[in-house]
Amino acid sequence: MVYAYVQDVPIHEELYRRIVDELGPDPLAGSLLHLCVRTAEGLRYIDVWESEEHCARAFDERVHPAVDRAFGGRRPPVEPVVTHLEVIDARGALMPGTGS
């Protein structure tokens, strides 16, 4: 089942770019869409995954270690709030099995 969320993070673009660099060029398994947009307070991530399990695995194995390195080992102790999205329908070129 598709898993999606929005997360507001109080960081600037330079730190975001460091995190992306730390993630490396290989795609995150199960990630269908990652959109990062600027807000008045920082950045907002809009993410869509093949499943919640894919998302959790990617965070455990790749995202959190990359964030730790980007923060110089001093990542904030609390994760920004994640707002889960109730996906009713998902279509498009990135969606598996849609034929698009």
C-alpha positions as CSV (number, residue, x, y, z in Angstrom):
1,M,0.0,0.0,0.0
2,V,1.3,3.4,-0.9
3,Y,2.6,5.5,2.0
4,A,2.8,9.3,1.9
5,Y,3.6,12.1,4.3
6,V,4.5,15.8,4.6
7,Q,7.2,16.9,7.0
8,D,8.2,20.4,7.9
9,V,11.9,20.7,8.8
10,P,13.5,23.8,10.3
11,I,16.7,23.7,8.2
12,H,18.1,25.8,5.3
13,E,18.9,24.7,1.8
14,E,22.6,24.4,2.4
15,L,22.1,21.8,5.1
16,Y,19.5,20.0,2.9
17,R,22.1,19.8,0.1
18,R,24.7,18.3,2.6
19,I,22.2,15.6,3.5
20,V,21.5,14.8,-0.1
21,D,25.2,14.6,-0.8
22,E,25.6,12.3,2.2
23,L,22.8,10.0,0.8
24,G,24.8,9.5,-2.4
25,P,23.6,8.9,-5.9
26,D,21.9,5.6,-5.4
27,P,18.1,5.9,-5.2
28,L,16.3,5.0,-2.0
29,A,14.6,1.6,-2.4
30,G,10.9,2.0,-2.4
31,S,10.9,5.8,-2.8
32,L,8.4,6.9,-5.5
33,L,8.6,10.7,-5.0
34,H,10.6,13.2,-2.8
35,L,9.7,16.8,-3.2
36,C,11.4,19.5,-1.2
37,V,9.9,23.0,-1.1
38,R,10.8,26.2,0.7
39,T,8.5,27.5,3.5
40,A,8.7,30.5,5.8
41,E,10.1,28.3,8.6
42,G,12.5,26.2,6.5
43,L,11.8,23.3,4.2
44,R,8.8,21.0,3.6
45,Y,9.3,17.4,2.4
46,I,6.5,15.7,0.5
47,D,7.3,12.0,0.2
48,V,5.6,9.0,-1.4
49,W,6.8,5.5,-0.8
50,E,5.8,2.0,-2.1
51,S,5.0,1.1,1.5
52,E,5.6,2.3,5.1
53,E,8.1,-0.6,5.5
54,H,10.2,0.7,2.6
55,C,10.2,4.1,4.2
56,A,11.2,2.8,7.6
57,R,14.0,0.7,6.2
58,A,15.4,3.6,4.1
59,F,15.4,5.9,7.2
60,D,17.1,3.3,9.3
61,E,19.7,2.3,6.7
62,R,20.4,5.5,4.8
63,V,18.5,8.6,5.8
64,H,19.3,8.8,9.5
65,P,23.0,8.0,9.0
66,A,23.2,10.6,6.2
67,V,21.5,13.2,8.5
68,D,23.9,12.4,11.3
69,R,26.9,12.9,9.1
70,A,25.5,16.2,7.6
71,F,24.9,17.5,11.2
72,G,28.4,16.6,12.2
73,G,27.1,13.9,14.6
74,R,24.9,16.4,16.4
75,R,21.5,15.7,14.9
76,P,18.6,17.2,17.0
77,P,17.2,14.6,19.4
78,V,13.6,15.0,18.2
79,E,12.4,14.3,14.7
80,P,10.3,16.9,13.0
81,V,6.5,16.1,13.0
82,V,5.4,13.9,10.2
83,T,1.9,14.4,8.9
84,H,0.7,11.2,7.3
85,L,-1.4,11.6,4.2
86,E,-4.4,9.3,3.6
87,V,-3.8,8.2,0.0
88,I,-7.1,7.6,-1.9
89,D,-5.5,7.2,-5.3
90,A,-2.0,7.4,-6.8
91,R,-1.3,7.4,-10.5
92,G,1.6,8.5,-12.7
93,A,4.9,7.5,-14.2
94,L,6.5,6.7,-10.8
95,M,3.7,4.5,-9.5
96,P,4.3,0.8,-9.9
97,G,1.8,-1.2,-11.9
98,T,0.0,1.8,-13.4
99,G,1.3,1.2,-16.9
100,S,2.1,4.9,-17.2
